[in-house]
Amino acid sequence: MTYRHTLSLNPSKIRAIAHRRMALAALHADSSLSTRLSRYHHHMSQARALEAQQGVTHGA
């Protein structure tokens, strides 16, 4: 059931997912390359910090 999975997410995981999505959106924005990369790196560092608090890893 999908509800069980959704309810098991804690606020830090949700925020980390949101920051990952914002990071990807930043790459596709209509801005200069330096601005897009700056925003991407900012959101990815936020996502990594939130995931580190929870001990979550992605890929490898």
PDBQT receptor file of N, H, CA, C and O in Angstrom, charges set to zero:
ATOM      1  N   MET A   1       0.850  -1.175   0.000  1.00  0.00    +0.000 N 
ATOM      2  CA  MET A   1       0.000   0.000   0.000  1.00  0.00    +0.000 C 
ATOM      3  C   MET A   1       0.898   1.242   0.000  1.00  0.00    +0.000 C 
ATOM      4  O   MET A   1       1.859   1.310   0.767  1.00  0.00    +0.000 OA
ATOM      5  N   THR A   2       0.600   2.189  -0.827  1.00  0.00    +0.000 N 
ATOM      6  H   THR A   2      -0.180   2.133  -1.450  1.00  0.00    +0.000 HD
ATOM      7  CA  THR A   2       1.421   3.391  -0.938  1.00  0.00    +0.000 C 
ATOM      8  C   THR A   2       1.285   4.303   0.274  1.00  0.00    +0.000 C 
ATOM      9  O   THR A   2       2.209   5.052   0.589  1.00  0.00    +0.000 OA
ATOM     10  N   TYR A   3       0.150   4.251   0.953  1.00  0.00    +0.000 N 
ATOM     11  H   TYR A   3      -0.601   3.642   0.697  1.00  0.00    +0.000 HD
ATOM     12  CA  TYR A   3      -0.045   5.108   2.113  1.00  0.00    +0.000 C 
ATOM     13  C   TYR A   3       0.973   4.797   3.207  1.00  0.00    +0.000 C 
ATOM     14  O   TYR A   3       1.486   5.702   3.864  1.00  0.00    +0.000 OA
ATOM     15  N   ARG A   4       1.257   3.527   3.394  1.00  0.00    +0.000 N 
ATOM     16  H   ARG A   4       0.840   2.791   2.861  1.00  0.00    +0.000 HD
ATOM     17  CA  ARG A   4       2.200   3.140   4.438  1.00  0.00    +0.000 C 
ATOM     18  C   ARG A   4       3.574   3.728   4.158  1.00  0.00    +0.000 C 
ATOM     19  O   ARG A   4       4.248   4.210   5.068  1.00  0.00    +0.000 OA
ATOM     20  N   HIS A   5       3.993   3.688   2.881  1.00  0.00    +0.000 N 
ATOM     21  H   HIS A   5       3.446   3.296   2.141  1.00  0.00    +0.000 HD
ATOM     22  CA  HIS A   5       5.296   4.247   2.508  1.00  0.00    +0.000 C 
ATOM     23  C   HIS A   5       5.309   5.760   2.704  1.00  0.00    +0.000 C 
ATOM     24  O   HIS A   5       6.275   6.310   3.233  1.00  0.00    +0.000 OA
ATOM     25  N   THR A   6       4.257   6.424   2.286  1.00  0.00    +0.000 N 
ATOM     26  H   THR A   6       3.473   5.977   1.856  1.00  0.00    +0.000 HD
ATOM     27  CA  THR A   6       4.181   7.877   2.412  1.00  0.00    +0.000 C 
ATOM     28  C   THR A   6       4.195   8.297   3.875  1.00  0.00    +0.000 C 
ATOM     29  O   THR A   6       4.871   9.260   4.238  1.00  0.00    +0.000 OA
ATOM     30  N   LEU A   7       3.467   7.595   4.701  1.00  0.00    +0.000 N 
ATOM     31  H   LEU A   7       2.918   6.813   4.406  1.00  0.00    +0.000 HD
ATOM     32  CA  LEU A   7       3.392   7.960   6.109  1.00  0.00    +0.000 C 
ATOM     33  C   LEU A   7       4.690   7.660   6.850  1.00  0.00    +0.000 C 
ATOM     34  O   LEU A   7       4.954   8.240   7.903  1.00  0.00    +0.000 OA
ATOM     35  N   SER A   8       5.502   6.757   6.302  1.00  0.00    +0.000 N 
ATOM     36  H   SER A   8       5.288   6.286   5.446  1.00  0.00    +0.000 HD
ATOM     37  CA  SER A   8       6.745   6.415   6.985  1.00  0.00    +0.000 C 
ATOM     38  C   SER A   8       7.832   7.462   6.750  1.00  0.00    +0.000 C 
ATOM     39  O   SER A   8       8.850   7.452   7.442  1.00  0.00    +0.000 OA
ATOM     40  N   LEU A   9       7.639   8.354   5.799  1.00  0.00    +0.000 N 
ATOM     41  H   LEU A   9       6.812   8.362   5.237  1.00  0.00    +0.000 HD
ATOM     42  CA  LEU A   9       8.623   9.407   5.562  1.00  0.00    +0.000 C 
ATOM     43  C   LEU A   9       8.568  10.429   6.688  1.00  0.00    +0.000 C 
ATOM     44  O   LEU A   9       7.495  10.866   7.103  1.00  0.00    +0.000 OA
ATOM     45  N   ASN A  10       9.742  10.798   7.168  1.00  0.00    +0.000 N 
ATOM     46  H   ASN A  10      10.614  10.443   6.830  1.00  0.00    +0.000 HD
ATOM     47  CA  ASN A  10       9.763  11.832   8.196  1.00  0.00    +0.000 C 
ATOM     48  C   ASN A  10      10.040  13.183   7.533  1.00  0.00    +0.000 C 
ATOM     49  O   ASN A  10      10.438  13.224   6.368  1.00  0.00    +0.000 OA
ATOM     50  N   PRO A  11       9.841  14.261   8.239  1.00  0.00    +0.000 N 
ATOM     51  CA  PRO A  11      10.011  15.592   7.642  1.00  0.00    +0.000 C 
ATOM     52  C   PRO A  11      11.401  15.829   7.041  1.00  0.00    +0.000 C 
ATOM     53  O   PRO A  11      11.513  16.532   6.036  1.00  0.00    +0.000 OA
ATOM     54  N   SER A  12      12.448  15.270   7.622  1.00  0.00    +0.000 N 
ATOM     55  H   SER A  12      12.356  14.699   8.438  1.00  0.00    +0.000 HD
ATOM     56  CA  SER A  12      13.785  15.463   7.068  1.00  0.00    +0.000 C 
ATOM     57  C   SER A  12      13.927  14.794   5.718  1.00  0.00    +0.000 C 
ATOM     58  O   SER A  12      14.554  15.345   4.813  1.00  0.00    +0.000 OA
ATOM     59  N   LYS A  13      13.348  13.601   5.570  1.00  0.00    +0.000 N 
ATOM     60  H   LYS A  13      12.839  13.153   6.305  1.00  0.00    +0.000 HD
ATOM     61  CA  LYS A  13      13.393  12.918   4.276  1.00  0.00    +0.000 C 
ATOM     62  C   LYS A  13      12.610  13.689   3.231  1.00  0.00    +0.000 C 
ATOM     63  O   LYS A  13      13.046  13.815   2.087  1.00  0.00    +0.000 OA
ATOM     64  N   ILE A  14      11.468  14.197   3.618  1.00  0.00    +0.000 N 
ATOM     65  H   ILE A  14      11.114  14.095   4.547  1.00  0.00    +0.000 HD
ATOM     66  CA  ILE A  14      10.640  14.966   2.688  1.00  0.00    +0.000 C 
ATOM     67  C   ILE A  14      11.383  16.215   2.236  1.00  0.00    +0.000 C 
ATOM     68  O   ILE A  14      11.380  16.553   1.053  1.00  0.00    +0.000 OA
ATOM     69  N   ARG A  15      12.015  16.896   3.177  1.00  0.00    +0.000 N 
ATOM     70  H   ARG A  15      12.017  16.621   4.139  1.00  0.00    +0.000 HD
ATOM     71  CA  ARG A  15      12.772  18.106   2.828  1.00  0.00    +0.000 C 
ATOM     72  C   ARG A  15      13.957  17.765   1.933  1.00  0.00    +0.000 C 
ATOM     73  O   ARG A  15      14.267  18.513   1.006  1.00  0.00    +0.000 OA
ATOM     74  N   ALA A  16      14.629  16.631   2.203  1.00  0.00    +0.000 N 
ATOM     75  H   ALA A  16      14.377  16.023   2.956  1.00  0.00    +0.000 HD
ATOM     76  CA  ALA A  16      15.763  16.223   1.376  1.00  0.00    +0.000 C 
ATOM     77  C   ALA A  16      15.305  15.945  -0.049  1.00  0.00    +0.000 C 
ATOM     78  O   ALA A  16      15.971  16.342  -1.006  1.00  0.00    +0.000 OA
ATOM     79  N   ILE A  17      14.169  15.264  -0.195  1.00  0.00    +0.000 N 
ATOM     80  H   ILE A  17      13.628  14.942   0.582  1.00  0.00    +0.000 HD
ATOM     81  CA  ILE A  17      13.626  14.998  -1.527  1.00  0.00    +0.000 C 
ATOM     82  C   ILE A  17      13.283  16.308  -2.227  1.00  0.00    +0.000 C 
ATOM     83  O   ILE A  17      13.557  16.474  -3.416  1.00  0.00    +0.000 OA
ATOM     84  N   ALA A  18      12.687  17.231  -1.492  1.00  0.00    +0.000 N 
ATOM     85  H   ALA A  18      12.465  17.096  -0.526  1.00  0.00    +0.000 HD
ATOM     86  CA  ALA A  18      12.329  18.528  -2.066  1.00  0.00    +0.000 C 
ATOM     87  C   ALA A  18      13.572  19.272  -2.540  1.00  0.00    +0.000 C 
ATOM     88  O   ALA A  18      13.559  19.875  -3.613  1.00  0.00    +0.000 OA
ATOM     89  N   HIS A  19      14.648  19.238  -1.753  1.00  0.00    +0.000 N 
ATOM     90  H   HIS A  19      14.659  18.748  -0.881  1.00  0.00    +0.000 HD
ATOM     91  CA  HIS A  19      15.878  19.931  -2.152  1.00  0.00    +0.000 C 
ATOM     92  C   HIS A  19      16.502  19.282  -3.382  1.00  0.00    +0.000 C 
ATOM     93  O   HIS A  19      17.047  19.979  -4.239  1.00  0.00    +0.000 OA
ATOM     94  N   ARG A  20      16.429  17.957  -3.478  1.00  0.00    +0.000 N 
ATOM     95  H   ARG A  20      15.987  17.392  -2.782  1.00  0.00    +0.000 HD
ATOM     96  CA  ARG A  20      16.934  17.286  -4.681  1.00  0.00    +0.000 C 
ATOM     97  C   ARG A  20      16.150  17.710  -5.915  1.00  0.00    +0.000 C 
ATOM     98  O   ARG A  20      16.733  17.937  -6.976  1.00  0.00    +0.000 OA
ATOM     99  N   ARG A  21      14.842  17.817  -5.782  1.00  0.00    +0.000 N 
ATOM    100  H   ARG A  21      14.369  17.633  -4.921  1.00  0.00    +0.000 HD
ATOM    101  CA  ARG A  21      14.014  18.261  -6.907  1.00  0.00    +0.000 C 
ATOM    102  C   ARG A  21      14.294  19.710  -7.272  1.00  0.00    +0.000 C 
ATOM    103  O   ARG A  21      14.325  20.062  -8.451  1.00  0.00    +0.000 OA
ATOM    104  N   MET A  22      14.499  20.558  -6.254  1.00  0.00    +0.000 N 
ATOM    105  H   MET A  22      14.473  20.272  -5.296  1.00  0.00    +0.000 HD
ATOM    106  CA  MET A  22      14.832  21.961  -6.531  1.00  0.00    +0.000 C 
ATOM    107  C   MET A  22      16.184  22.063  -7.213  1.00  0.00    +0.000 C 
ATOM    108  O   MET A  22      16.386  22.923  -8.070  1.00  0.00    +0.000 OA
ATOM    109  N   ALA A  23      17.122  21.178  -6.835  1.00  0.00    +0.000 N 
ATOM    110  H   ALA A  23      16.958  20.479  -6.139  1.00  0.00    +0.000 HD
ATOM    111  CA  ALA A  23      18.441  21.177  -7.460  1.00  0.00    +0.000 C 
ATOM    112  C   ALA A  23      18.326  20.850  -8.939  1.00  0.00    +0.000 C 
ATOM    113  O   ALA A  23      18.945  21.508  -9.775  1.00  0.00    +0.000 OA
ATOM    114  N   LEU A  24      17.537  19.839  -9.262  1.00  0.00    +0.000 N 
ATOM    115  H   LEU A  24      17.034  19.304  -8.583  1.00  0.00    +0.000 HD
ATOM    116  CA  LEU A  24      17.354  19.490 -10.671  1.00  0.00    +0.000 C 
ATOM    117  C   LEU A  24      16.620  20.593 -11.426  1.00  0.00    +0.000 C 
ATOM    118  O   LEU A  24      16.940  20.873 -12.581  1.00  0.00    +0.000 OA
ATOM    119  N   ALA A  25      15.649  21.210 -10.789  1.00  0.00    +0.000 N 
ATOM    120  H   ALA A  25      15.389  20.982  -9.851  1.00  0.00    +0.000 HD
ATOM    121  CA  ALA A  25      14.926  22.315 -11.423  1.00  0.00    +0.000 C 
ATOM    122  C   ALA A  25      15.857  23.493 -11.678  1.00  0.00    +0.000 C 
ATOM    123  O   ALA A  25      15.714  24.197 -12.678  1.00  0.00    +0.000 OA
ATOM    124  N   ALA A  26      16.805  23.706 -10.779  1.00  0.00    +0.000 N 
ATOM    125  H   ALA A  26      16.921  23.134  -9.967  1.00  0.00    +0.000 HD
ATOM    126  CA  ALA A  26      17.750  24.811 -10.948  1.00  0.00    +0.000 C 
ATOM    127  C   ALA A  26      18.584  24.643 -12.208  1.00  0.00    +0.000 C 
ATOM    128  O   ALA A  26      18.939  25.625 -12.860  1.00  0.00    +0.000 OA
ATOM    129  N   LEU A  27      18.896  23.402 -12.551  1.00  0.00    +0.000 N 
ATOM    130  H   LEU A  27      18.608  22.604 -12.021  1.00  0.00    +0.000 HD
ATOM    131  CA  LEU A  27      19.696  23.160 -13.757  1.00  0.00    +0.000 C 
ATOM    132  C   LEU A  27      18.947  23.520 -15.031  1.00  0.00    +0.000 C 
ATOM    133  O   LEU A  27      19.563  23.846 -16.046  1.00  0.00    +0.000 OA
ATOM    134  N   HIS A  28      17.621  23.464 -14.982  1.00  0.00    +0.000 N 
ATOM    135  H   HIS A  28      17.121  23.199 -14.158  1.00  0.00    +0.000 HD
ATOM    136  CA  HIS A  28      16.810  23.734 -16.163  1.00  0.00    +0.000 C 
ATOM    137  C   HIS A  28      16.241  25.145 -16.189  1.00  0.00    +0.000 C 
ATOM    138  O   HIS A  28      15.473  25.485 -17.089  1.00  0.00    +0.000 OA
ATOM    139  N   ALA A  29      16.604  25.957 -15.228  1.00  0.00    +0.000 N 
ATOM    140  H   ALA A  29      17.228  25.680 -14.497  1.00  0.00    +0.000 HD
ATOM    141  CA  ALA A  29      16.072  27.315 -15.131  1.00  0.00    +0.000 C 
ATOM    142  C   ALA A  29      16.628  28.188 -16.256  1.00  0.00    +0.000 C 
ATOM    143  O   ALA A  29      17.648  27.870 -16.867  1.00  0.00    +0.000 OA
ATOM    144  N   ASP A  30      15.946  29.275 -16.509  1.00  0.00    +0.000 N 
ATOM    145  H   ASP A  30      15.117  29.534 -16.014  1.00  0.00    +0.000 HD
ATOM    146  CA  ASP A  30      16.370  30.220 -17.538  1.00  0.00    +0.000 C 
ATOM    147  C   ASP A  30      17.264  31.277 -16.891  1.00  0.00    +0.000 C 
ATOM    148  O   ASP A  30      16.885  32.440 -16.755  1.00  0.00    +0.000 OA
ATOM    149  N   SER A  31      18.454  30.841 -16.500  1.00  0.00    +0.000 N 
ATOM    150  H   SER A  31      18.762  29.896 -16.611  1.00  0.00    +0.000 HD
ATOM    151  CA  SER A  31      19.428  31.710 -15.833  1.00  0.00    +0.000 C 
ATOM    152  C   SER A  31      20.802  31.427 -16.417  1.00  0.00    +0.000 C 
ATOM    153  O   SER A  31      20.969  30.519 -17.232  1.00  0.00    +0.000 OA
ATOM    154  N   SER A  32      21.773  32.207 -15.995  1.00  0.00    +0.000 N 
ATOM    155  H   SER A  32      21.638  32.944 -15.333  1.00  0.00    +0.000 HD
ATOM    156  CA  SER A  32      23.140  31.963 -16.454  1.00  0.00    +0.000 C 
ATOM    157  C   SER A  32      23.645  30.645 -15.878  1.00  0.00    +0.000 C 
ATOM    158  O   SER A  32      23.127  30.147 -14.879  1.00  0.00    +0.000 OA
ATOM    159  N   LEU A  33      24.651  30.099 -16.517  1.00  0.00    +0.000 N 
ATOM    160  H   LEU A  33      25.072  30.503 -17.329  1.00  0.00    +0.000 HD
ATOM    161  CA  LEU A  33      25.206  28.830 -16.059  1.00  0.00    +0.000 C 
ATOM    162  C   LEU A  33      25.715  28.928 -14.631  1.00  0.00    +0.000 C 
ATOM    163  O   LEU A  33      25.484  28.023 -13.829  1.00  0.00    +0.000 OA
ATOM    164  N   SER A  34      26.402  30.008 -14.303  1.00  0.00    +0.000 N 
ATOM    165  H   SER A  34      26.590  30.743 -14.954  1.00  0.00    +0.000 HD
ATOM    166  CA  SER A  34      26.946  30.139 -12.945  1.00  0.00    +0.000 C 
ATOM    167  C   SER A  34      25.834  30.202 -11.905  1.00  0.00    +0.000 C 
ATOM    168  O   SER A  34      25.974  29.644 -10.816  1.00  0.00    +0.000 OA
ATOM    169  N   THR A  35      24.731  30.877 -12.228  1.00  0.00    +0.000 N 
ATOM    170  H   THR A  35      24.618  31.330 -13.112  1.00  0.00    +0.000 HD
ATOM    171  CA  THR A  35      23.600  30.953 -11.305  1.00  0.00    +0.000 C 
ATOM    172  C   THR A  35      22.951  29.588 -11.138  1.00  0.00    +0.000 C 
ATOM    173  O   THR A  35      22.631  29.184 -10.020  1.00  0.00    +0.000 OA
ATOM    174  N   ARG A  36      22.753  28.871 -12.250  1.00  0.00    +0.000 N 
ATOM    175  H   ARG A  36      23.012  29.199 -13.159  1.00  0.00    +0.000 HD
ATOM    176  CA  ARG A  36      22.151  27.542 -12.179  1.00  0.00    +0.000 C 
ATOM    177  C   ARG A  36      23.003  26.586 -11.358  1.00  0.00    +0.000 C 
ATOM    178  O   ARG A  36      22.484  25.837 -10.530  1.00  0.00    +0.000 OA
ATOM    179  N   LEU A  37      24.321  26.612 -11.591  1.00  0.00    +0.000 N 
ATOM    180  H   LEU A  37      24.743  27.220 -12.264  1.00  0.00    +0.000 HD
ATOM    181  CA  LEU A  37      25.208  25.729 -10.837  1.00  0.00    +0.000 C 
ATOM    182  C   LEU A  37      25.256  26.094  -9.360  1.00  0.00    +0.000 C 
ATOM    183  O   LEU A  37      25.308  25.213  -8.502  1.00  0.00    +0.000 OA
ATOM    184  N   SER A  38      25.239  27.373  -9.064  1.00  0.00    +0.000 N 
ATOM    185  H   SER A  38      25.197  28.089  -9.761  1.00  0.00    +0.000 HD
ATOM    186  CA  SER A  38      25.247  27.824  -7.674  1.00  0.00    +0.000 C 
ATOM    187  C   SER A  38      23.994  27.331  -6.944  1.00  0.00    +0.000 C 
ATOM    188  O   SER A  38      24.079  26.823  -5.826  1.00  0.00    +0.000 OA
ATOM    189  N   ARG A  39      22.846  27.484  -7.578  1.00  0.00    +0.000 N 
ATOM    190  H   ARG A  39      22.777  27.896  -8.486  1.00  0.00    +0.000 HD
ATOM    191  CA  ARG A  39      21.597  27.027  -6.971  1.00  0.00    +0.000 C 
ATOM    192  C   ARG A  39      21.586  25.507  -6.834  1.00  0.00    +0.000 C 
ATOM    193  O   ARG A  39      21.145  24.975  -5.815  1.00  0.00    +0.000 OA
ATOM    194  N   TYR A  40      22.071  24.811  -7.862  1.00  0.00    +0.000 N 
ATOM    195  H   TYR A  40      22.428  25.244  -8.689  1.00  0.00    +0.000 HD
ATOM    196  CA  TYR A  40      22.133  23.350  -7.824  1.00  0.00    +0.000 C 
ATOM    197  C   TYR A  40      22.984  22.885  -6.641  1.00  0.00    +0.000 C 
ATOM    198  O   TYR A  40      22.554  22.039  -5.857  1.00  0.00    +0.000 OA
ATOM    199  N   HIS A  41      24.187  23.440  -6.517  1.00  0.00    +0.000 N 
ATOM    200  H   HIS A  41      24.536  24.127  -7.154  1.00  0.00    +0.000 HD
ATOM    201  CA  HIS A  41      25.085  23.036  -5.438  1.00  0.00    +0.000 C 
ATOM    202  C   HIS A  41      24.503  23.373  -4.062  1.00  0.00    +0.000 C 
ATOM    203  O   HIS A  41      24.659  22.607  -3.112  1.00  0.00    +0.000 OA
ATOM    204  N   HIS A  42      23.840  24.512  -3.964  1.00  0.00    +0.000 N 
ATOM    205  H   HIS A  42      23.714  25.135  -4.736  1.00  0.00    +0.000 HD
ATOM    206  CA  HIS A  42      23.222  24.890  -2.691  1.00  0.00    +0.000 C 
ATOM    207  C   HIS A  42      22.167  23.859  -2.280  1.00  0.00    +0.000 C 
ATOM    208  O   HIS A  42      22.177  23.381  -1.146  1.00  0.00    +0.000 OA
ATOM    209  N   HIS A  43      21.263  23.517  -3.195  1.00  0.00    +0.000 N 
ATOM    210  H   HIS A  43      21.256  23.905  -4.116  1.00  0.00    +0.000 HD
ATOM    211  CA  HIS A  43      20.194  22.586  -2.859  1.00  0.00    +0.000 C 
ATOM    212  C   HIS A  43      20.724  21.175  -2.625  1.00  0.00    +0.000 C 
ATOM    213  O   HIS A  43      20.209  20.465  -1.761  1.00  0.00    +0.000 OA
ATOM    214  N   MET A  44      21.731  20.759  -3.367  1.00  0.00    +0.000 N 
ATOM    215  H   MET A  44      22.149  21.336  -4.069  1.00  0.00    +0.000 HD
ATOM    216  CA  MET A  44      22.293  19.428  -3.153  1.00  0.00    +0.000 C 
ATOM    217  C   MET A  44      22.999  19.347  -1.804  1.00  0.00    +0.000 C 
ATOM    218  O   MET A  44      22.924  18.319  -1.131  1.00  0.00    +0.000 OA
ATOM    219  N   SER A  45      23.678  20.410  -1.403  1.00  0.00    +0.000 N 
ATOM    220  H   SER A  45      23.739  21.245  -1.950  1.00  0.00    +0.000 HD
ATOM    221  CA  SER A  45      24.340  20.382  -0.091  1.00  0.00    +0.000 C 
ATOM    222  C   SER A  45      23.304  20.325   1.028  1.00  0.00    +0.000 C 
ATOM    223  O   SER A  45      23.514  19.660   2.042  1.00  0.00    +0.000 OA
ATOM    224  N   GLN A  46      22.184  21.025   0.840  1.00  0.00    +0.000 N 
ATOM    225  H   GLN A  46      22.013  21.565   0.016  1.00  0.00    +0.000 HD
ATOM    226  CA  GLN A  46      21.107  20.960   1.832  1.00  0.00    +0.000 C 
ATOM    227  C   GLN A  46      20.536  19.545   1.903  1.00  0.00    +0.000 C 
ATOM    228  O   GLN A  46      20.294  19.024   2.992  1.00  0.00    +0.000 OA
ATOM    229  N   ALA A  47      20.320  18.924   0.740  1.00  0.00    +0.000 N 
ATOM    230  H   ALA A  47      20.516  19.347  -0.144  1.00  0.00    +0.000 HD
ATOM    231  CA  ALA A  47      19.774  17.560   0.708  1.00  0.00    +0.000 C 
ATOM    232  C   ALA A  47      20.737  16.585   1.376  1.00  0.00    +0.000 C 
ATOM    233  O   ALA A  47      20.320  15.731   2.159  1.00  0.00    +0.000 OA
ATOM    234  N   ARG A  48      22.022  16.712   1.068  1.00  0.00    +0.000 N 
ATOM    235  H   ARG A  48      22.362  17.406   0.433  1.00  0.00    +0.000 HD
ATOM    236  CA  ARG A  48      23.011  15.810   1.668  1.00  0.00    +0.000 C 
ATOM    237  C   ARG A  48      23.076  15.979   3.182  1.00  0.00    +0.000 C 
ATOM    238  O   ARG A  48      23.211  14.997   3.912  1.00  0.00    +0.000 OA
ATOM    239  N   ALA A  49      22.982  17.204   3.647  1.00  0.00    +0.000 N 
ATOM    240  H   ALA A  49      22.873  18.001   3.053  1.00  0.00    +0.000 HD
ATOM    241  CA  ALA A  49      23.023  17.457   5.090  1.00  0.00    +0.000 C 
ATOM    242  C   ALA A  49      21.814  16.831   5.779  1.00  0.00    +0.000 C 
ATOM    243  O   ALA A  49      21.947  16.231   6.845  1.00  0.00    +0.000 OA
ATOM    244  N   LEU A  50      20.644  16.970   5.177  1.00  0.00    +0.000 N 
ATOM    245  H   LEU A  50      20.536  17.459   4.311  1.00  0.00    +0.000 HD
ATOM    246  CA  LEU A  50      19.438  16.376   5.757  1.00  0.00    +0.000 C 
ATOM    247  C   LEU A  50      19.517  14.855   5.743  1.00  0.00    +0.000 C 
ATOM    248  O   LEU A  50      19.096  14.199   6.696  1.00  0.00    +0.000 OA
ATOM    249  N   GLU A  51      20.052  14.298   4.673  1.00  0.00    +0.000 N 
ATOM    250  H   GLU A  51      20.394  14.830   3.899  1.00  0.00    +0.000 HD
ATOM    251  CA  GLU A  51      20.176  12.844   4.585  1.00  0.00    +0.000 C 
ATOM    252  C   GLU A  51      21.224  12.319   5.564  1.00  0.00    +0.000 C 
ATOM    253  O   GLU A  51      21.076  11.222   6.102  1.00  0.00    +0.000 OA
ATOM    254  N   ALA A  52      22.265  13.084   5.792  1.00  0.00    +0.000 N 
ATOM    255  H   ALA A  52      22.386  13.976   5.355  1.00  0.00    +0.000 HD
ATOM    256  CA  ALA A  52      23.298  12.666   6.737  1.00  0.00    +0.000 C 
ATOM    257  C   ALA A  52      22.733  12.581   8.157  1.00  0.00    +0.000 C 
ATOM    258  O   ALA A  52      23.149  11.731   8.945  1.00  0.00    +0.000 OA
ATOM    259  N   GLN A  53      21.792  13.458   8.476  1.00  0.00    +0.000 N 
ATOM    260  H   GLN A  53      21.455  14.148   7.836  1.00  0.00    +0.000 HD
ATOM    261  CA  GLN A  53      21.154  13.415   9.785  1.00  0.00    +0.000 C 
ATOM    262  C   GLN A  53      20.386  12.122   9.974  1.00  0.00    +0.000 C 
ATOM    263  O   GLN A  53      20.298  11.602  11.086  1.00  0.00    +0.000 OA
ATOM    264  N   GLN A  54      19.830  11.602   8.889  1.00  0.00    +0.000 N 
ATOM    265  H   GLN A  54      19.901  12.025   7.986  1.00  0.00    +0.000 HD
ATOM    266  CA  GLN A  54      19.015  10.391   8.942  1.00  0.00    +0.000 C 
ATOM    267  C   GLN A  54      19.781   9.130   8.586  1.00  0.00    +0.000 C 
ATOM    268  O   GLN A  54      19.269   8.025   8.770  1.00  0.00    +0.000 OA
ATOM    269  N   GLY A  55      20.991   9.274   8.083  1.00  0.00    +0.000 N 
ATOM    270  H   GLY A  55      21.407  10.171   7.934  1.00  0.00    +0.000 HD
ATOM    271  CA  GLY A  55      21.775   8.118   7.673  1.00  0.00    +0.000 C 
ATOM    272  C   GLY A  55      21.270   7.515   6.370  1.00  0.00    +0.000 C 
ATOM    273  O   GLY A  55      21.397   6.309   6.156  1.00  0.00    +0.000 OA
ATOM    274  N   VAL A  56      20.701   8.337   5.500  1.00  0.00    +0.000 N 
ATOM    275  H   VAL A  56      20.598   9.317   5.674  1.00  0.00    +0.000 HD
ATOM    276  CA  VAL A  56      20.153   7.877   4.221  1.00  0.00    +0.000 C 
ATOM    277  C   VAL A  56      21.231   7.994   3.150  1.00  0.00    +0.000 C 
ATOM    278  O   VAL A  56      21.971   8.977   3.110  1.00  0.00    +0.000 OA
ATOM    279  N   THR A  57      21.317   6.984   2.282  1.00  0.00    +0.000 N 
ATOM    280  H   THR A  57      20.716   6.186   2.315  1.00  0.00    +0.000 HD
ATOM    281  CA  THR A  57      22.250   7.052   1.157  1.00  0.00    +0.000 C 
ATOM    282  C   THR A  57      21.499   6.820  -0.132  1.00  0.00    +0.000 C 
ATOM    283  O   THR A  57      20.525   6.067  -0.160  1.00  0.00    +0.000 OA
ATOM    284  N   HIS A  58      21.946   7.467  -1.216  1.00  0.00    +0.000 N 
ATOM    285  H   HIS A  58      22.738   8.078  -1.194  1.00  0.00    +0.000 HD
ATOM    286  CA  HIS A  58      21.347   7.303  -2.543  1.00  0.00    +0.000 C 
ATOM    287  C   HIS A  58      22.409   6.831  -3.494  1.00  0.00    +0.000 C 
ATOM    288  O   HIS A  58      23.519   7.364  -3.509  1.00  0.00    +0.000 OA
ATOM    289  N   GLY A  59      22.081   5.836  -4.289  1.00  0.00    +0.000 N 
ATOM    290  H   GLY A  59      21.180   5.403  -4.276  1.00  0.00    +0.000 HD
ATOM    291  CA  GLY A  59      22.987   5.355  -5.317  1.00  0.00    +0.000 C 
ATOM    292  C   GLY A  59      24.292   4.846  -4.749  1.00  0.00    +0.000 C 
ATOM    293  O   GLY A  59      24.480   4.815  -3.533  1.00  0.00    +0.000 OA
ATOM    294  N   ALA A  60      25.191   4.448  -5.628  1.00  0.00    +0.000 N 
ATOM    295  H   ALA A  60      25.038   4.473  -6.616  1.00  0.00    +0.000 HD
ATOM    296  CA  ALA A  60      26.541   4.081  -5.230  1.00  0.00    +0.000 C 
ATOM    297  C   ALA A  60      27.211   3.284  -6.295  1.00  0.00    +0.000 C 
ATOM    298  O   ALA A  60      28.364   2.883  -6.133  1.00  0.00    +0.000 OA
TER     299      ALA A  60
